[in-house]
Amino acid sequence: FQPSCFSTETYALSLILLSAILSSIMGIFLKEASSAGIPSTELMFLRTVFQGSIVVTSMTRWESKNPAQGGSNYHNKALIYSPFGGNTKVVRLVILRGIVGSFGFILVFYAIASLPLGDAVTLLSLNPILTLILAHLFLGEKMTYLQIFAAVMSVVGAAFISQPTFLFHSVTVIDENGVSSTLLQNQNTSYNLGCYAALCGSCCGAGVITLLRATGKIGVHTLQLLFSWVTFGIIVSFSFGVA
């Protein structure tokens, strides 16, 4: 799908920018839906079912291009016949991506529902920094001093946004009537849980991106990665919703 006028790097950066814009729009709709009383588990379930229908339909049309996608007999074989990959190593990574991604998304949905949208988005923006660290630890990618400085500044910024109790004593919240009030943060359980969910969601998001990088290097198809996320997303959201 890459236009000939774009280099691979430019095209990838353009997709990242578009993804960030769409994620922000999604956050607005999630906030509106949660304000209307729809649980985060139900929101995630609806998203995974809708996306899953598109993914499964696409997998019936796309064919495997290499052994990582379809096994040793991958020629003229639709991806739907090997939805998690073509060999044991690939299957393990793809399933792990699905598990981590599904838990990460339900944490993100909960954080957006529990926090002011600006706070949630800011805390979730730690994702790239955590990805940088995981990529260095598990993929051997280099970290520059500038990147380390940016990581430290991001953590400092996140601390000022989330205002943890060991640094701050209170937080200002706005109720459904638009009335602001200042509460001791250790009394504002919902806010604290939302912050923890956002931070854990960032960690899961970083783990997913690291796994995507690892699986991309061995030739796993994007649709297989999405199928794994959809499968475990439905399982996790349904399980938490019933519980």
MDAnalysis code that builds the backbone (N, CA, C; Angstrom):
import MDAnalysis as mda
import numpy as np

u = mda.Universe.empty(729, n_residues=243, atom_resindex=np.repeat(np.arange(243), 3), trajectory=True)
u.add_TopologyAttr("name", ["N", "CA", "C"] * 243)
u.add_TopologyAttr("resid", np.arange(1, 244))
u.add_TopologyAttr("resname", ["PHE", "GLN", "PRO", "SER", "CYS", "PHE", "SER", "THR", "GLU", "THR", "TYR", "ALA", "LEU", "SER", "LEU", "ILE", "LEU", "LEU", "SER", "ALA", "ILE", "LEU", "SER", "SER", "ILE", "MET", "GLY", "ILE", "PHE", "LEU", "LYS", "GLU", "ALA", "SER", "SER", "ALA", "GLY", "ILE", "PRO", "SER", "THR", "GLU", "LEU", "MET", "PHE", "LEU", "ARG", "THR", "VAL", "PHE", "GLN", "GLY", "SER", "ILE", "VAL", "VAL", "THR", "SER", "MET", "THR", "ARG", "TRP", "GLU", "SER", "LYS", "ASN", "PRO", "ALA", "GLN", "GLY", "GLY", "SER", "ASN", "TYR", "HIS", "ASN", "LYS", "ALA", "LEU", "ILE", "TYR", "SER", "PRO", "PHE", "GLY", "GLY", "ASN", "THR", "LYS", "VAL", "VAL", "ARG", "LEU", "VAL", "ILE", "LEU", "ARG", "GLY", "ILE", "VAL", "GLY", "SER", "PHE", "GLY", "PHE", "ILE", "LEU", "VAL", "PHE", "TYR", "ALA", "ILE", "ALA", "SER", "LEU", "PRO", "LEU", "GLY", "ASP", "ALA", "VAL", "THR", "LEU", "LEU", "SER", "LEU", "ASN", "PRO", "ILE", "LEU", "THR", "LEU", "ILE", "LEU", "ALA", "HIS", "LEU", "PHE", "LEU", "GLY", "GLU", "LYS", "MET", "THR", "TYR", "LEU", "GLN", "ILE", "PHE", "ALA", "ALA", "VAL", "MET", "SER", "VAL", "VAL", "GLY", "ALA", "ALA", "PHE", "ILE", "SER", "GLN", "PRO", "THR", "PHE", "LEU", "PHE", "HIS", "SER", "VAL", "THR", "VAL", "ILE", "ASP", "GLU", "ASN", "GLY", "VAL", "SER", "SER", "THR", "LEU", "LEU", "GLN", "ASN", "GLN", "ASN", "THR", "SER", "TYR", "ASN", "LEU", "GLY", "CYS", "TYR", "ALA", "ALA", "LEU", "CYS", "GLY", "SER", "CYS", "CYS", "GLY", "ALA", "GLY", "VAL", "ILE", "THR", "LEU", "LEU", "ARG", "ALA", "THR", "GLY", "LYS", "ILE", "GLY", "VAL", "HIS", "THR", "LEU", "GLN", "LEU", "LEU", "PHE", "SER", "TRP", "VAL", "THR", "PHE", "GLY", "ILE", "ILE", "VAL", "SER", "PHE", "SER", "PHE", "GLY", "VAL", "ALA"])
u.atoms.positions = np.array([
    [0.812, -1.208, 0.000],
    [0.000, 0.000, 0.000],
    [0.850, 1.265, 0.000],
    [2.176, 1.139, -0.029],
    [3.058, 2.297, 0.081],
    [3.107, 3.070, -1.229],
    [2.773, 4.373, -1.205],
    [2.872, 5.192, -2.422],
    [4.320, 5.295, -2.881],
    [4.531, 5.336, -4.179],
    [5.885, 5.375, -4.728],
    [6.606, 6.678, -4.397],
    [5.852, 7.740, -4.092],
    [6.477, 9.031, -3.802],
    [7.013, 9.108, -2.370],
    [6.702, 8.122, -1.526],
    [7.151, 8.107, -0.133],
    [8.249, 7.072, 0.052],
    [9.269, 7.443, 0.839],
    [10.233, 6.443, 1.278],
    [9.574, 5.599, 2.368],
    [10.184, 4.473, 2.695],
    [9.615, 3.598, 3.722],
    [9.507, 4.316, 5.058],
    [10.544, 5.076, 5.417],
    [10.543, 5.783, 6.699],
    [9.478, 6.877, 6.727],
    [9.388, 7.648, 5.638],
    [8.384, 8.717, 5.570],
    [6.974, 8.149, 5.631],
    [6.765, 7.052, 4.929],
    [5.446, 6.415, 4.928],
    [5.082, 5.910, 6.323],
    [6.064, 5.303, 7.003],
    [5.822, 4.791, 8.356],
    [5.495, 5.924, 9.325],
    [6.247, 7.024, 9.235],
    [5.988, 8.170, 10.112],
    [4.618, 8.781, 9.833],
    [4.234, 8.797, 8.564],
    [2.909, 9.322, 8.203],
    [1.801, 8.464, 8.806],
    [1.999, 7.156, 8.785],
    [1.011, 6.251, 9.375],
    [0.938, 6.423, 10.889],
    [2.091, 6.649, 11.524],
    [2.112, 6.878, 12.971],
    [1.351, 8.148, 13.319],
    [1.570, 9.205, 12.523],
    [0.857, 10.464, 12.752],
    [-0.649, 10.275, 12.583],
    [-1.038, 9.583, 11.517],
    [-2.462, 9.331, 11.286],
    [-3.061, 8.499, 12.417],
    [-2.303, 7.514, 12.879],
    [-2.767, 6.678, 13.988],
    [-2.971, 7.495, 15.254],
    [-2.050, 8.428, 15.521],
    [-2.169, 9.276, 16.711],
    [-3.413, 10.158, 16.633],
    [-3.678, 10.696, 15.440],
    [-4.865, 11.544, 15.257],
    [-6.142, 10.732, 15.479],
    [-6.197, 9.550, 14.873],
    [-7.379, 8.699, 15.019],
    [-7.554, 8.229, 16.461],
    [-6.438, 7.961, 17.148],
    [-6.517, 7.544, 18.554],
    [-7.078, 8.661, 19.418],
    [-6.688, 9.898, 19.115],
    [-7.221, 11.039, 19.865],
    [-8.723, 11.190, 19.637],
    [-9.146, 11.011, 18.387],
    [-10.580, 11.079, 18.081],
    [-11.326, 9.954, 18.797],
    [-10.723, 8.766, 18.795],
    [-11.327, 7.639, 19.502],
    [-11.469, 7.948, 20.986],
    [-10.453, 8.595, 21.558],
    [-10.503, 8.952, 22.970],
    [-11.675, 9.863, 23.297],
    [-11.965, 10.788, 22.389],
    [-13.103, 11.698, 22.599],
    [-14.417, 10.917, 22.629],
    [-14.577, 10.009, 21.663],
    [-15.809, 9.215, 21.623],
    [-15.901, 8.265, 22.818],
    [-14.758, 7.720, 23.236],
    [-14.752, 6.851, 24.412],
    [-15.191, 7.612, 25.651],
    [-14.696, 8.832, 25.783],
    [-15.057, 9.653, 26.937],
    [-16.548, 9.953, 26.927],
    [-17.078, 10.279, 25.765],
    [-18.507, 10.557, 25.652],
    [-19.336, 9.315, 25.980],
    [-18.882, 8.168, 25.480],
    [-19.619, 6.926, 25.725],
    [-19.584, 6.531, 27.196],
    [-18.406, 6.685, 27.826],
    [-18.299, 6.347, 29.251],
    [-19.109, 7.313, 30.101],
    [-19.185, 8.576, 29.683],
    [-19.997, 9.560, 30.409],
    [-21.480, 9.210, 30.329],
    [-21.852, 8.508, 29.257],
    [-23.241, 8.076, 29.098],
    [-23.541, 6.803, 29.877],
    [-22.519, 6.278, 30.560],
    [-22.728, 5.113, 31.413],
    [-22.388, 3.777, 30.798],
    [-21.754, 3.761, 29.624],
    [-21.381, 2.494, 28.989],
    [-20.071, 2.000, 29.600],
    [-20.015, 0.775, 30.142],
    [-18.792, 0.258, 30.769],
    [-17.651, 0.125, 29.765],
    [-16.417, 0.248, 30.264],
    [-15.247, 0.141, 29.390],
    [-15.138, -1.244, 28.769],
    [-15.572, -2.291, 29.496],
    [-15.523, -3.647, 28.944],
    [-16.455, -3.786, 27.743],
    [-17.622, -3.162, 27.831],
    [-18.577, -3.223, 26.718],
    [-18.064, -2.449, 25.514],
    [-17.424, -1.313, 25.764],
    [-16.859, -0.521, 24.673],
    [-15.777, -1.303, 23.942],
    [-14.923, -1.970, 24.721],
    [-13.857, -2.747, 24.107],
    [-14.433, -3.941, 23.342],
    [-15.446, -4.592, 23.904],
    [-16.063, -5.738, 23.237],
    [-16.643, -5.329, 21.885],
    [-17.344, -4.206, 21.859],
    [-17.943, -3.733, 20.611],
    [-16.878, -3.404, 19.576],
    [-15.784, -2.784, 20.030],
    [-14.723, -2.436, 19.084],
    [-14.076, -3.691, 18.507],
    [-13.777, -4.668, 19.362],
    [-13.100, -5.874, 18.883],
    [-13.985, -6.681, 17.937],
    [-15.276, -6.750, 18.221],
    [-16.189, -7.480, 17.337],
    [-16.268, -6.797, 15.972],
    [-16.381, -5.469, 15.970],
    [-16.455, -4.731, 14.708],
    [-15.157, -4.882, 13.924],
    [-14.020, -4.675, 14.605],
    [-12.741, -4.792, 13.913],
    [-12.488, -6.231, 13.491],
    [-12.918, -7.178, 14.321],
    [-12.711, -8.584, 14.000],
    [-13.408, -9.000, 12.718],
    [-14.602, -8.471, 12.481],
    [-15.326, -8.813, 11.252],
    [-14.560, -8.351, 10.019],
    [-13.923, -7.193, 10.125],
    [-13.127, -6.682, 9.004],
    [-11.867, -7.525, 8.817],
    [-11.216, -7.873, 9.931],
    [-9.974, -8.646, 9.871],
    [-10.217, -10.030, 9.278],
    [-11.238, -10.729, 9.765],
    [-11.522, -12.082, 9.278],
    [-11.876, -12.062, 7.794],
    [-12.682, -11.100, 7.379],
    [-13.030, -10.978, 5.960],
    [-11.782, -10.757, 5.107],
    [-10.884, -9.908, 5.590],
    [-9.645, -9.627, 4.850],
    [-8.749, -10.855, 4.784],
    [-8.726, -11.657, 5.855],
    [-7.856, -12.835, 5.895],
    [-8.311, -13.916, 4.927],
    [-9.577, -13.901, 4.554],
    [-10.047, -14.866, 3.556],
    [-9.601, -14.484, 2.147],
    [-9.178, -13.249, 1.968],
    [-8.790, -12.752, 0.645],
    [-7.275, -12.674, 0.461],
    [-6.537, -12.396, 1.558],
    [-5.087, -12.283, 1.458],
    [-4.438, -13.656, 1.574],
    [-3.387, -13.866, 0.788],
    [-2.668, -15.134, 0.826],
    [-1.346, -14.991, 1.562],
    [-0.867, -16.099, 2.110],
    [0.421, -16.118, 2.801],
    [1.542, -15.856, 1.803],
    [2.558, -15.118, 2.260],
    [3.674, -14.759, 1.388],
    [4.979, -15.449, 1.776],
    [5.025, -16.050, 2.950],
    [6.256, -16.681, 3.424],
    [5.913, -17.736, 4.476],
    [6.885, -18.576, 4.876],
    [6.620, -19.626, 5.870],
    [6.152, -19.096, 7.221],
    [6.596, -17.895, 7.600],
    [6.159, -17.333, 8.882],
    [4.658, -17.079, 8.892],
    [4.104, -16.818, 7.722],
    [2.670, -16.533, 7.623],
    [1.829, -17.785, 7.407],
    [2.351, -18.743, 6.633],
    [1.527, -19.900, 6.282],
    [2.166, -21.252, 6.447],
    [3.364, -21.333, 7.042],
    [4.030, -22.613, 7.202],
    [4.788, -23.018, 5.956],
    [5.236, -24.263, 5.930],
    [6.069, -24.724, 4.815],
    [5.300, -24.754, 3.496],
    [4.000, -25.024, 3.551],
    [3.173, -25.043, 2.335],
    [2.328, -23.774, 2.257],
    [3.000, -22.645, 2.223],
    [2.292, -21.372, 2.290],
    [1.759, -20.889, 0.942],
    [2.193, -21.481, -0.145],
    [1.809, -21.003, -1.477],
    [0.299, -21.138, -1.693],
    [-0.306, -20.050, -2.203],
    [-1.740, -20.028, -2.527],
    [-2.617, -20.431, -1.336],
    [-2.198, -20.055, -0.154],
    [-2.914, -20.414, 1.075],
    [-3.413, -19.145, 1.750],
    [-4.718, -19.031, 1.946],
    [-5.289, -17.843, 2.580],
    [-4.841, -17.742, 4.033],
    [-4.681, -16.519, 4.501],
    [-4.219, -16.295, 5.872],
    [-5.170, -16.864, 6.913],
    [-6.440, -17.003, 6.563],
    [-7.429, -17.494, 7.518],
    [-7.119, -18.922, 7.958],
    [-6.343, -19.669, 7.154],
    [-5.996, -21.047, 7.498],
    [-4.821, -21.128, 8.470],
    [-4.137, -20.024, 8.679],
    [-3.065, -19.961, 9.689],
    [-3.154, -18.606, 10.387],
    [-4.236, -18.362, 11.129],
    [-4.494, -17.025, 11.680],
    [-3.468, -16.541, 12.689],
    [-2.754, -17.477, 13.341],
    [-1.764, -17.079, 14.341],
    [-0.326, -17.254, 13.849],
    [-0.138, -17.597, 12.589],
    [1.209, -17.761, 12.065],
    [1.468, -19.168, 11.569],
    [2.648, -19.347, 10.953],
    [2.942, -20.597, 10.280],
    [3.829, -21.572, 11.013],
    [4.397, -21.192, 12.148],
    [5.220, -22.126, 12.919],
    [5.123, -21.801, 14.409],
    [5.678, -22.672, 15.230],
    [5.510, -22.563, 16.685],
    [6.057, -21.256, 17.239],
    [7.235, -20.843, 16.790],
    [7.835, -19.603, 17.290],
    [6.954, -18.402, 16.971],
    [6.467, -18.355, 15.750],
    [5.609, -17.245, 15.335],
    [4.308, -17.250, 16.123],
    [3.708, -18.420, 16.276],
    [2.437, -18.528, 17.001],
    [2.575, -18.011, 18.425],
    [3.667, -18.358, 19.085],
    [3.878, -17.907, 20.463],
    [3.953, -16.388, 20.544],
    [4.704, -15.782, 19.632],
    [4.840, -14.323, 19.636],
    [3.519, -13.637, 19.305],
    [2.803, -14.182, 18.329],
    [1.532, -13.577, 17.918],
    [0.495, -13.691, 19.036],
    [0.443, -14.836, 19.702],
    [-0.494, -15.004, 20.819],
    [-0.127, -14.078, 21.969],
    [1.167, -13.959, 22.263],
    [1.608, -13.051, 23.322],
    [1.213, -11.622, 22.991],
    [1.351, -11.239, 21.717],
    [0.927, -9.905, 21.298],
    [-0.567, -9.702, 21.571],
    [-1.366, -10.726, 21.293],
    [-2.795, -10.626, 21.522],
    [-3.148, -10.484, 22.988],
    [-2.482, -11.256, 23.840],
    [-2.762, -11.211, 25.278],
    [-2.369, -9.862, 25.866],
    [-1.141, -9.432, 25.583],
    [-0.666, -8.149, 26.115],
    [-1.517, -7.002, 25.577],
    [-1.824, -7.047, 24.294],
    [-2.612, -5.982, 23.686],
    [-4.021, -5.889, 24.234],
    [-4.645, -7.034, 24.489],
    [-6.021, -7.018, 24.994],
    [-6.090, -6.453, 26.404],
    [-5.160, -6.868, 27.268],
    [-5.136, -6.307, 28.623],
    [-4.784, -4.821, 28.586],
    [-3.862, -4.457, 27.689],
    [-3.485, -3.053, 27.567],
    [-4.647, -2.185, 27.145],
    [-5.447, -2.675, 26.205],
    [-6.560, -1.870, 25.708],
    [-7.648, -1.687, 26.748],
    [-7.925, -2.721, 27.518],
    [-8.969, -2.563, 28.529],
    [-8.501, -1.607, 29.623],
    [-7.192, -1.575, 29.881],
    [-6.639, -0.598, 30.824],
    [-6.753, 0.819, 30.263],
    [-6.473, 0.957, 28.972],
    [-6.596, 2.267, 28.319],
    [-8.042, 2.753, 28.364],
    [-8.966, 1.879, 28.046],
    [-10.382, 2.252, 28.069],
    [-10.805, 2.669, 29.469],
    [-10.345, 1.923, 30.487],
    [-10.696, 2.257, 31.870],
    [-10.095, 3.598, 32.269],
    [-8.846, 3.842, 31.855],
    [-8.178, 5.101, 32.198],
    [-8.911, 6.288, 31.587],
    [-9.298, 6.167, 30.326],
    [-10.008, 7.262, 29.660],
    [-11.362, 7.507, 30.316],
    [-12.009, 6.424, 30.766],
    [-13.308, 6.568, 31.419],
    [-13.184, 7.171, 32.815],
    [-12.040, 6.964, 33.483],
    [-11.890, 7.366, 34.882],
    [-11.207, 8.713, 35.067],
    [-10.445, 9.156, 34.071],
    [-9.649, 10.376, 34.204],
    [-10.165, 11.465, 33.273],
    [-9.840, 12.730, 33.581],
    [-10.029, 13.781, 32.578],
    [-9.251, 13.399, 31.320],
    [-9.805, 13.657, 30.158],
    [-9.219, 13.171, 28.911],
    [-7.781, 13.637, 28.732],
    [-7.488, 14.892, 29.093],
    [-6.124, 15.403, 28.954],
    [-5.139, 14.641, 29.815],
    [-5.535, 14.324, 31.060],
    [-4.662, 13.563, 31.953],
    [-4.411, 12.160, 31.401],
    [-5.485, 11.511, 30.947],
    [-5.349, 10.153, 30.432],
    [-4.429, 10.111, 29.216],
    [-4.646, 11.021, 28.275],
    [-3.837, 11.043, 27.057],
    [-2.374, 11.332, 27.381],
    [-2.135, 12.243, 28.349],
    [-0.759, 12.579, 28.718],
    [-0.045, 11.385, 29.326],
    [-0.705, 10.682, 30.238],
    [-0.084, 9.516, 30.860],
    [0.130, 8.397, 29.846],
    [-0.817, 8.231, 28.955],
    [-0.677, 7.199, 27.932],
    [0.403, 7.549, 26.918],
    [0.786, 8.823, 26.855],
    [1.832, 9.243, 25.922],
    [3.218, 8.788, 26.365],
    [3.307, 8.177, 27.540],
    [4.579, 7.583, 27.968],
    [4.918, 6.347, 27.140],
    [3.964, 5.862, 26.400],
    [4.130, 4.671, 25.581],
    [5.406, 4.676, 24.727],
    [5.690, 5.739, 23.942],
    [6.906, 5.730, 23.116],
    [8.197, 5.636, 23.928],
    [8.210, 6.274, 25.103],
    [9.416, 6.229, 25.926],
    [9.650, 4.827, 26.459],
    [8.595, 4.198, 26.928],
    [8.709, 2.827, 27.415],
    [9.083, 1.877, 26.286],
    [8.575, 2.151, 25.095],
    [8.937, 1.342, 23.931],
    [10.424, 1.442, 23.641],
    [10.956, 2.637, 23.771],
    [12.385, 2.863, 23.555],
    [13.217, 2.000, 24.498],
    [12.800, 1.935, 25.757],
    [13.525, 1.148, 26.759],
    [13.417, -0.345, 26.460],
    [12.208, -0.816, 26.162],
    [12.018, -2.238, 25.874],
    [12.757, -2.660, 24.609],
    [12.760, -1.783, 23.611],
    [13.471, -2.099, 22.370],
    [14.968, -2.231, 22.621],
    [15.479, -1.412, 23.533],
    [16.899, -1.497, 23.886],
    [17.196, -2.794, 24.639],
    [16.304, -3.168, 25.556],
    [16.541, -4.341, 26.397],
    [16.356, -5.651, 25.639],
    [15.330, -5.728, 24.804],
    [14.967, -7.003, 24.190],
    [15.338, -7.123, 22.715],
    [15.470, -5.995, 22.028],
    [15.799, -6.045, 20.602],
    [17.205, -5.538, 20.303],
    [17.874, -5.014, 21.336],
    [19.242, -4.548, 21.155],
    [19.372, -3.239, 20.408],
    [18.295, -2.459, 20.312],
    [18.363, -1.178, 19.619],
    [19.016, -0.126, 20.513],
    [19.778, 0.773, 19.902],
    [20.568, 1.740, 20.657],
    [19.709, 2.879, 21.191],
    [20.138, 3.408, 22.353],
    [19.512, 4.592, 22.940],
    [20.548, 5.711, 22.987],
    [20.195, 6.888, 22.478],
    [21.102, 8.031, 22.514],
    [20.868, 8.839, 23.785],
    [21.813, 9.723, 24.103],
    [21.663, 10.578, 25.286],
    [20.444, 11.491, 25.152],
    [20.182, 11.942, 23.943],
    [19.013, 12.794, 23.720],
    [17.724, 12.028, 24.008],
    [17.683, 10.771, 23.605],
    [16.504, 9.951, 23.871],
    [16.331, 9.701, 25.367],
    [17.435, 9.482, 26.074],
    [17.370, 9.275, 27.522],
    [16.865, 10.532, 28.217],
    [17.363, 11.703, 27.780],
    [16.908, 12.974, 28.353],
    [15.408, 13.147, 28.132],
    [14.958, 12.839, 26.922],
    [13.529, 12.950, 26.619],
    [12.713, 12.005, 27.488],
    [13.257, 10.816, 27.770],
    [12.554, 9.850, 28.618],
    [12.387, 10.387, 30.032],
    [13.460, 10.972, 30.574],
    [13.405, 11.529, 31.930],
    [12.402, 12.669, 31.997],
    [12.439, 13.566, 31.015],
    [11.510, 14.693, 31.001],
    [10.059, 14.223, 30.869],
    [9.845, 13.148, 30.139],
    [8.493, 12.613, 29.996],
    [7.972, 12.080, 31.323],
    [8.840, 11.400, 32.064],
    [8.444, 10.883, 33.379],
    [8.131, 12.028, 34.328],
    [8.965, 13.078, 34.305],
    [8.717, 14.251, 35.154],
    [7.384, 14.892, 34.792],
    [7.138, 15.052, 33.498],
    [5.877, 15.636, 33.055],
    [4.686, 14.797, 33.473],
    [4.820, 13.475, 33.361],
    [3.731, 12.585, 33.768],
    [3.457, 12.688, 35.260],
    [4.517, 12.886, 36.050],
    [4.345, 13.030, 37.498],
    [3.552, 14.285, 37.834],
    [3.825, 15.376, 37.131],
    [3.085, 16.617, 37.384],
    [1.629, 16.504, 36.930],
    [1.406, 15.726, 35.862],
    [0.038, 15.547, 35.390],
    [-0.760, 14.662, 36.351],
    [-0.200, 13.498, 36.719],
    [-0.930, 12.546, 37.549],
    [-0.950, 12.932, 39.017],
    [0.037, 13.780, 39.447],
    [0.112, 14.255, 40.825],
    [0.016, 13.110, 41.836],
    [1.003, 12.220, 41.872],
    [0.958, 11.098, 42.818],
    [0.987, 11.584, 44.264],
    [0.436, 10.778, 45.151],
    [0.269, 11.205, 46.543],
    [1.594, 11.430, 47.261],
    [2.666, 10.777, 46.829],
    [3.945, 10.987, 47.505],
    [4.613, 12.300, 47.096],
    [4.045, 13.000, 46.081],
    [4.562, 14.308, 45.688],
    [3.546, 15.421, 45.913],
    [2.258, 15.096, 45.744],
    [1.215, 16.110, 45.848],
    [0.181, 15.668, 46.879],
    [-0.528, 16.625, 47.422],
    [-1.497, 16.320, 48.470],
    [-2.937, 16.393, 47.997],
    [-3.193, 17.043, 46.870],
    [-4.578, 17.212, 46.443],
    [-4.671, 17.238, 44.932],
    [-5.904, 17.120, 44.447],
    [-6.171, 17.178, 43.015],
    [-7.522, 17.858, 42.809],
    [-7.624, 18.654, 41.769],
    [-8.880, 19.327, 41.454],
    [-9.677, 18.475, 40.474],
    [-10.939, 18.205, 40.813],
    [-11.802, 17.412, 39.947],
    [-13.046, 18.217, 39.615],
    [-13.678, 17.886, 38.504],
    [-14.895, 18.563, 38.058],
    [-16.001, 17.525, 37.945],
    [-17.131, 17.774, 38.634],
    [-18.223, 16.808, 38.593],
    [-19.070, 16.996, 37.343],
    [-20.160, 16.197, 37.229],
    [-20.975, 16.232, 36.017],
    [-21.708, 17.549, 35.824],
    [-21.800, 18.362, 36.882],
    [-22.461, 19.661, 36.781],
    [-21.488, 20.793, 36.473],
    [-20.215, 20.440, 36.286],
    [-19.215, 21.448, 35.979],
    [-18.661, 22.156, 37.195],
    [-18.957, 21.646, 38.392],
    [-18.479, 22.270, 39.627],
    [-17.134, 21.665, 40.002],
    [-16.116, 22.511, 40.193],
    [-14.791, 22.027, 40.550],
    [-14.639, 21.974, 42.059],
    [-13.845, 21.014, 42.508],
    [-13.568, 20.886, 43.936],
    [-12.198, 20.267, 44.110],
    [-11.578, 20.524, 45.243],
    [-10.254, 20.003, 45.537],
    [-10.376, 18.892, 46.568],
    [-9.839, 17.725, 46.217],
    [-9.912, 16.575, 47.105],
    [-8.513, 16.098, 47.441],
    [-8.374, 15.515, 48.622],
    [-7.135, 14.821, 48.915],
    [-7.031, 13.641, 47.969],
    [-5.868, 13.463, 47.364],
    [-5.788, 12.461, 46.317],
    [-5.966, 11.048, 46.863],
    [-5.581, 10.822, 48.123],
    [-5.785, 9.488, 48.659],
    [-7.258, 9.211, 48.950],
    [-8.101, 10.259, 48.860],
    [-9.539, 10.069, 48.997],
    [-10.209, 9.924, 47.630],
    [-9.490, 10.245, 46.589],
    [-10.040, 10.186, 45.230],
    [-9.598, 8.878, 44.577],
    [-10.233, 7.792, 44.997],
    [-9.820, 6.463, 44.569],
    [-9.928, 6.285, 43.065],
    [-11.000, 6.791, 42.476],
    [-11.208, 6.635, 41.040],
    [-10.081, 7.272, 40.238],
    [-9.639, 8.452, 40.677],
    [-8.555, 9.143, 39.969],
    [-7.260, 8.341, 40.065],
    [-6.946, 7.861, 41.273],
    [-5.717, 7.087, 41.453],
    [-5.735, 5.810, 40.621],
    [-6.858, 5.101, 40.647],
    [-6.965, 3.875, 39.858],
    [-6.838, 4.173, 38.367],
    [-7.402, 5.298, 37.945],
    [-7.279, 5.695, 36.550],
    [-5.834, 5.950, 36.151],
    [-5.079, 6.597, 37.054],
    [-3.656, 6.849, 36.788],
    [-2.878, 5.548, 36.690],
    [-3.135, 4.629, 37.625],
    [-2.441, 3.339, 37.593],
    [-2.796, 2.568, 36.321],
    [-4.069, 2.629, 35.932],
    [-4.497, 1.941, 34.709],
    [-3.808, 2.531, 33.482],
    [-3.681, 3.859, 33.447],
    [-3.024, 4.514, 32.312],
    [-1.551, 4.129, 32.226],
    [-0.877, 4.092, 33.371],
    [0.541, 3.725, 33.385],
    [0.730, 2.267, 32.968],
    [-0.115, 1.378, 33.505],
    [-0.030, -0.033, 33.117],
    [-0.395, -0.210, 31.646],
    [-1.369, 0.580, 31.187],
    [-1.730, 0.536, 29.777],
    [-0.588, 0.983, 28.881],
    [0.169, 1.982, 29.340],
    [1.341, 2.433, 28.584],
    [2.385, 1.331, 28.496],
    [2.586, 0.624, 29.611],
    [3.548, -0.485, 29.623],
    [3.117, -1.584, 28.651],
    [1.831, -1.920, 28.677],
    [1.321, -2.936, 27.749],
    [1.458, -2.467, 26.302],
    [1.171, -1.184, 26.069],
    [1.305, -0.641, 24.724],
    [2.733, -0.712, 24.220],
    [3.679, -0.410, 25.112],
    [5.092, -0.509, 24.745],
    [5.472, -1.952, 24.447],
    [4.935, -2.873, 25.248],
    [5.194, -4.288, 25.007],
    [4.655, -4.737, 23.661],
    [3.474, -4.260, 23.315],
    [2.864, -4.613, 22.028],
    [3.712, -4.107, 20.867],
    [4.149, -2.855, 20.948],
    [4.946, -2.288, 19.853],
    [6.269, -3.032, 19.707],
    [6.866, -3.417, 20.835],
    [8.104, -4.199, 20.792],
    [7.860, -5.553, 20.135],
    [6.738, -6.185, 20.480],
    [6.392, -7.468, 19.864],
    [6.096, -7.303, 18.373],
    [5.451, -6.197, 18.016],
    [5.187, -5.933, 16.599],
    [6.486, -5.803, 15.820],
    [7.448, -5.134, 16.432],
    [8.757, -4.974, 15.792],
    [9.441, -6.331, 15.618],
    [9.360, -7.154, 16.669],
    [9.997, -8.471, 16.626],
    [9.334, -9.374, 15.590],
    [8.010, -9.374, 15.551],
    [7.304, -10.219, 14.585],
    [7.444, -9.687, 13.160],
    [7.525, -8.369, 13.030],
    [7.714, -7.788, 11.706],
    [9.027, -8.209, 11.080],
    [10.048, -8.375, 11.913],
    [11.363, -8.773, 11.409],
    [11.356, -10.185, 10.837],
    [10.430, -11.031, 11.311],
    [10.404, -12.413, 10.824],
    [9.285, -12.647, 9.805],
    [8.595, -11.567, 9.412],
    [7.667, -11.662, 8.297],
    [6.226, -11.973, 8.627],
    [5.796, -11.766, 9.874],
    [4.397, -12.012, 10.238],
    [3.502, -10.970, 9.574],
    [2.339, -11.386, 9.102],
    [1.407, -10.473, 8.434],
    [0.654, -9.628, 9.458],
    [0.375, -8.389, 9.096],
    [-0.356, -7.471, 9.976],
    [-1.717, -8.033, 10.374],
    [-2.403, -8.682, 9.447],
    [-3.729, -9.224, 9.738],
    [-3.674, -10.317, 10.797],
    [-2.599, -11.087, 10.828],
    [-2.457, -12.120, 11.856],
    [-2.281, -11.494, 13.236],
    [-1.548, -10.404, 13.292],
    [-1.371, -9.692, 14.559],
    [-2.692, -9.085, 15.030],
    [-3.458, -8.547, 14.092],
    [-4.759, -7.983, 14.440],
    [-5.741, -9.072, 14.860],
    [-5.685, -10.217, 14.202],
    [-6.574, -11.321, 14.561],
    [-6.309, -11.786, 15.989],
    [-5.049, -11.859, 16.364],
    [-4.698, -12.255, 17.730],
    [-5.251, -11.265, 18.737],
    [-5.087, -9.968, 18.444],
    [-5.605, -8.943, 19.357],
    [-7.120, -9.021, 19.460],
    [-7.789, -9.201, 18.330],
    [-9.252, -9.284, 18.329],
    [-9.724, -10.492, 19.137],
    [-9.086, -11.637, 18.922],
    [-9.486, -12.865, 19.611],
    [-9.396, -12.715, 21.123],
    [-8.231, -12.288, 21.594],
    [-8.053, -12.165, 23.039],
    [-8.765, -10.937, 23.593],
    [-8.964, -9.926, 22.750],
    [-9.731, -8.765, 23.181],
    [-11.172, -9.129, 23.497],
    [-11.766, -9.975, 22.649],
    [-13.133, -10.436, 22.891],
    [-13.191, -11.275, 24.166],
    [-12.218, -12.171, 24.327],
    [-12.197, -13.039, 25.513],
    [-12.046, -12.221, 26.790],
    [-11.084, -11.296, 26.804],
    [-10.809, -10.509, 28.009],
    [-11.966, -9.576, 28.342],
    [-12.472, -8.854, 27.345],
    [-13.562, -7.909, 27.611],
    [-14.826, -8.636, 28.064],
    [-15.119, -9.783, 27.452],
    [-16.296, -10.555, 27.855],
    [-16.125, -11.099, 29.271],
    [-14.923, -11.596, 29.578],
    [-14.668, -12.163, 30.905],
    [-14.804, -11.110, 31.995],
    [-14.183, -9.943, 31.792],
    [-14.272, -8.873, 32.782],
    [-15.694, -8.315, 32.856],
    [-16.368, -8.270, 31.712],
    [-17.732, -7.749, 31.700],
    [-18.689, -8.629, 32.475],
    [-18.548, -9.947, 32.319],
    [-19.404, -10.887, 33.043],
    [-19.078, -10.879, 34.527],
    [-17.758, -10.799, 34.828],
    [-17.340, -10.796, 36.236],
    [-17.818, -9.539, 36.946],
])
